[in-house]
Amino acid sequence: MIKRFAEKRLKEWLNEPQRKPLVIRGARQVGKSTLVRQFAENHGLILHEVNLERHLTLTDIFKSQNISRILNELEFICGKGRIDQSGSLLFLDEIQAIPVAIQTLRYFYEDCPDLPVISAGSLLEFALSKHSFSMPVGRIEYLFLGPMTFEETLDAMDEKSLLNLIRDYKLLDVFPLSAHERLLEIQRIYFLVGGMPEAVQRFIKNNDLNEAFNVHTSIVETYRDDFSKYASQADLLRIHKVFEHVPLAVGHKIKYAGIDNREQARDLSKAIDLLTNAQVIMKAFHTDASGFPLRATINTRIFKPFFLDCGLMNAMCGVQWISPDELKTKAFINKGKVSEQFIAQHIAYLGKSNARPGLTYWLREGRSSNAEVDFVLQIGQFIVPVEVMLFVLI
């Protein structure tokens, strides 16, 4: 599955005169490794890929901070000749397995500036919380990667006409009814399949939602297993509580007692922050929206959580063995949450790709009545309210 927007950013990065090592940030299974491999293939680069989870013995080599020695070791692992030759790309995958390798990226930038270096990792914050070294500030840059968007899914489904239609659409254009109905049909599929590349790929290949559901189950279990690698037992229990709670609480103001009324709010807050930094969950902060920038007036204590992906969210809510048409029935009580999650995971990545995804909303709480705007965006000098309507499911 090609992620067009991310590949465009990689192309820009490759041609930068003062190129820095790139760290691709994102939750596990969002397609970080596949993106790099496809990018190297599409641009005729010699890919030298090393999965550091499989080569933990390299820890001492990276601790030496000696780039020549490191490259010599990696060349024998990759078996494709000199890594620093013209036209090469070094890819350090699962870099969280050897955290000191992150610090070493600065020396690639200083000692071997002509070599394009990309690293990728999941749960970096979990790994880094156990280590005391400093990040190579000013020597690396980030690319934040989320699930496939609805447009990327249309592209993967070879729906070129629909894709061009929505990209070229202007507000006063007449939108063909048949195209509208087809887009709604695909959107209902996206609500269930989500944007995790393997789930999208399996559904397209077999035209079977159960194939996507099986992928969701596997990914969720992988996440649970990953948490145990990096957290103490006490922290692990809280992380699991938050992980299980957020898909059920999407779009509602966070209440720590709703997660576990026996836990301290500060302890649960730490677990939420870890999962947020790892891009497994997202926070939409309350802003008074009185001017821009919106984040100048956010209240970090008031936020509503969102999950990584609507397909995974449905899986964790127990949605299985369902057809897209069943989403339209009154019996499906998750309509509002799924709709809001769909919008959230698209809005969150509208900004620059090197900036952490962010969301804001507006809330007024009174004694007799409350009011809320689901999302608030800043587009140029304009503040744009976004209200999610349920008719998208009809």
Secondary structure, 3 states (H helix, E strand, C coil): CCCHHHHHHHHHHHCCCCCCCEEEECCCCCCHHHHHHHHHHHCCCEEEEEEHHHCHHHHHHHHCCCHHHHHHHHHHHHCCCCCCCCCEEEEEECHHHCCHHHHHHHHHHHHCCCCCEEEEECCHHHHHCCCCCCCCCCCCEEEECCCCCHHHHHHHCCCHHHHHHHHHCCCCCCCCHHHHHHHHHHHHHHHHHCCCHHHHHHHHHHCCHHHHHHHHHHHHHHHHHHHHHHCCHHHHHHHHHHHHHHHHHCCCCCCHHHHCCCCCHHHHHHHHHHHHHCCCEEEEEEECCCCCCHHHHEEEEEEEEEECCHHHHHHHCCCCCCCHHHHHCCCCCCHHHHHHHHHHHHHCCCCCCCCCCCEEEEEEECCCCEEEECEEEEECCEEEEECCCHHHHC
